[in-house]
Amino acid sequence: MRHQVKGRKLGRSTPHRKATLQALAVALIKEQRIQTTLPKAKELRTYVEPIITRAKEDTTHNRRQVFSKLRDKYAVTELFDNIIPEVGDRPGGYTRVVKLGRRLGDSAQLAVIELVDFNDVKPESAEKKQKRTRRAGKSNKPTGAAEETQKEKKTEKKKETPKAEKEEKVEEVKASEKSDEADNTSEEK
């Protein structure tokens, strides 16, 4: 039993696992959003959030500590110069993991891990959606108004059908014939 065994092995040896998390953390800091498998994303969250917390205070010691974890001076510069001003007031929870579904090749669960304050797409829950009911065909309007709108829709449909167009043309022809007959009778008189 694995009682109180912290972390995921990710199918790698310890040095390989550390190198993987380091590379993923550098990519996340440089790109602000990466796509990976769900276990790697969850493990990366526990790796990168303490690094971001340490970077909140910009001292030489903290820069060296962050560099010892990331081993990329451009990522360290990006973290201290661009990311920390955005997340400086946040007390934690700098990353978000969003599940994407399964990969076609090996059916691995995919996820996107992103820095929360750099998300340029607003969540759908912010917009108010209309509540759907089981009775999707019925409207919330009073019955009298609903009947009127249904009658209007039926008359519009009749006008749009080709038969209705033919009937209108026939009526126009009859009307023109009547006017011609009226003209003829007036000439004969």
Salt bridges, closest charged atoms under 4 A:
GLU43 OE1 - ARG8 NH1 3.23
ASP58 OD1 - ARG63 NE 2.89
ASP72 OD2 - LYS30 NZ 3.08
ASP81 OD1 - ARG63 NH2 3.77
ASP106 OD1 - ARG103 NE 2.96
GLU114 OE1 - ARG33 NH2 2.86
GLU114 OE2 - ARG96 NH1 2.89
ASP117 OD1 - ARG90 NH2 2.80
ASP120 OD1 - ARG33 NH2 3.79
GLU124 OE1 - LYS129 NZ 3.56
